[in-house]
Amino acid sequence: MSFQGKCALITGSSRGIGRGIALKLSEKGARVAVHYFRNEAAAQHTLEKVRAHGSDGFIVQADVCRPDEIRRMFQQVRSEFGGLDIFVSNARTEAPTFYEPPMEISLEKWDTAVDSQAKAFLVAVREAAPLLSDGGRIVAITFAPGGRFGSWQPWVAMGAAKAAMESLVRYFAVALAGRGITVNSISPGWVEDSVLNSLPEAFQTGLREWQERGWTPMRRLGTPADIGNAVALICSPEAAWITGQLIEADGGASLVDAHLPLEFQGLEKTQEKHAKSKEA
Ligand SMILES: NC(=O)c1ccc[n+]([C@@H]2O[C@H](COP(=O)([O-])OP(=O)(O)OC[C@H]3O[C@@H](n4cnc5c(N)ncnc54)[C@H](OP(=O)(O)O)[C@@H]3O)[C@@H](O)[C@H]2O)c1
């Protein structure tokens, strides 16, 4: 798989999963527009790593909640690259900007979630389309469980915003199919070296143990590189016939039935086995 001669824009690639995607695409030869919001130093760091792969690119700042700033971002892409082959919508605002249960959430927080995902995607894809080469690729990074379930109450706004973006993916897939441009969603499971690392230590430890117990059948969290690999696959020429799909990149987490205890499903590691595998 090679992306030599291709140009990619990845929103939120200053850090976390976005950085993992930027590094994988640049390792395969793509030039990368590294987008950030406030963390210019982190974006520069990603760009240095892109250059260390022998590729190149530039950094670009924008608040994805603001359509005028999204348009300015694409103008910069046009002037630097002249065109685009891959657009990945990955940025997500910080949790305190939207994290509130349904009975209490302010309309401002609701709007932030929707503006940063569904509206940002609507505006960005319409800006990207004239720049994209025929056969280009659009990828939306989502978190599908947030839209599917209802138990993680403070996630309501982001869950609904991501679900709306996933729906837009299907509509844009049809709208752009005539040009051979594919539009897909990738839904990572929980990922290391991402927003997770900014959460309380007890949350991180609990979450890792939960996945290692069997709620992720591969018994680990994902990495930004895992998601970079998934994006690279869906952006490859061989994926030209796959469009409008939601792809779960989660080590099997979405396959586990929450109605049954893990031990009934043969998945629970006993405490002893768990301790042994940690020692090994
Ligand atoms: N982490 C997970 O386990 C996980 C699981 C499933 C799905 N996802 C999805 O994967 C994506 C990346 O998650 P992550 O955890 O890697 O993110 P992260 O580490 O929290 O990084 C967020 C990125 O978004 C940018 N950003 C924040 N507010 C912005 C705004 N208003 N406008 C434009 N950009 C903004 C940040 O830029 P600055 O660095 O400049 O602040 C940063 O690049 C998200 O869409 C998320 O929903 C994550």
The ligand as a MOL file (V3000), in Angstrom:
LIG
                    3D

  0  0  0     0  0            999 V3000
M  V30 BEGIN CTAB
M  V30 COUNTS 48 52 0 0 0
M  V30 BEGIN ATOM
M  V30 1 N -9.9680 8.1990 22.5810 0
M  V30 2 C -10.7500 7.1640 22.3640 0
M  V30 3 O -10.6240 6.1230 23.0340 0
M  V30 4 C -11.7730 7.2170 21.2580 0
M  V30 5 C -12.6330 6.1130 21.0350 0
M  V30 6 C -13.5530 6.1700 19.9970 0
M  V30 7 C -13.6120 7.2880 19.1760 0
M  V30 8 N -12.7750 8.3470 19.4230 0 CHG=1
M  V30 9 C -12.8510 9.4940 18.5150 0
M  V30 10 O -11.5660 9.7160 17.9550 0
M  V30 11 C -11.3660 11.1150 17.7230 0
M  V30 12 C -10.0640 11.5580 18.3820 0
M  V30 13 O -10.1460 11.2880 19.7770 0
M  V30 14 P -8.8510 11.4760 20.7150 0
M  V30 15 O -9.2230 10.8960 22.0250 0
M  V30 16 O -7.6430 11.0180 19.9910 0 CHG=-1
M  V30 17 O -8.8260 13.0790 20.8300 0
M  V30 18 P -7.9000 14.0070 21.7660 0
M  V30 19 O -6.6370 13.3130 22.1410 0
M  V30 20 O -8.7920 14.5410 22.8500 0
M  V30 21 O -7.5430 15.1780 20.7440 0
M  V30 22 C -8.5720 16.0130 20.2780 0
M  V30 23 C -8.1370 16.6740 18.9950 0
M  V30 24 O -9.1860 17.5480 18.5440 0
M  V30 25 C -8.7110 18.8820 18.4930 0
M  V30 26 N -9.7700 19.8140 18.9180 0
M  V30 27 C -10.2730 20.0040 20.1620 0
M  V30 28 N -11.2390 20.9660 20.1400 0
M  V30 29 C -11.3140 21.4020 18.8600 0
M  V30 30 C -12.0860 22.3920 18.1900 0
M  V30 31 N -13.0000 23.1510 18.8340 0
M  V30 32 N -11.8780 22.5790 16.8740 0
M  V30 33 C -10.9660 21.8410 16.2050 0
M  V30 34 N -10.2130 20.8830 16.7640 0
M  V30 35 C -10.3920 20.6580 18.0850 0
M  V30 36 C -7.5090 18.9380 19.4190 0
M  V30 37 O -6.6260 19.9970 19.0140 0
M  V30 38 P -5.5690 20.6550 20.0790 0
M  V30 39 O -4.5110 19.6030 20.2990 0
M  V30 40 O -5.0640 21.8570 19.3880 0
M  V30 41 O -6.3540 20.9480 21.3170 0
M  V30 42 C -6.9030 17.5450 19.1980 0
M  V30 43 O -6.1360 17.5190 18.0330 0
M  V30 44 C -12.6130 11.8110 18.2600 0
M  V30 45 O -13.4870 12.0850 17.2070 0
M  V30 46 C -13.2070 10.7960 19.2020 0
M  V30 47 O -14.6070 10.9420 19.3700 0
M  V30 48 C -11.8830 8.3410 20.4400 0
M  V30 END ATOM
M  V30 BEGIN BOND
M  V30 1 1 1 2
M  V30 2 2 2 3
M  V30 3 1 2 4
M  V30 4 1 4 5
M  V30 5 2 4 48
M  V30 6 2 5 6
M  V30 7 1 6 7
M  V30 8 2 7 8
M  V30 9 1 8 9
M  V30 10 1 8 48
M  V30 11 1 9 10
M  V30 12 1 9 46
M  V30 13 1 10 11
M  V30 14 1 11 12
M  V30 15 1 11 44
M  V30 16 1 12 13
M  V30 17 1 13 14
M  V30 18 2 14 15
M  V30 19 1 14 16
M  V30 20 1 14 17
M  V30 21 1 17 18
M  V30 22 2 18 19
M  V30 23 1 18 20
M  V30 24 1 18 21
M  V30 25 1 21 22
M  V30 26 1 22 23
M  V30 27 1 23 24
M  V30 28 1 23 42
M  V30 29 1 24 25
M  V30 30 1 25 26
M  V30 31 1 25 36
M  V30 32 1 26 27
M  V30 33 1 26 35
M  V30 34 2 27 28
M  V30 35 1 28 29
M  V30 36 1 29 30
M  V30 37 2 29 35
M  V30 38 1 30 31
M  V30 39 2 30 32
M  V30 40 1 32 33
M  V30 41 2 33 34
M  V30 42 1 34 35
M  V30 43 1 36 37
M  V30 44 1 36 42
M  V30 45 1 37 38
M  V30 46 2 38 39
M  V30 47 1 38 40
M  V30 48 1 38 41
M  V30 49 1 42 43
M  V30 50 1 44 45
M  V30 51 1 44 46
M  V30 52 1 46 47
M  V30 END BOND
M  V30 END CTAB
M  END
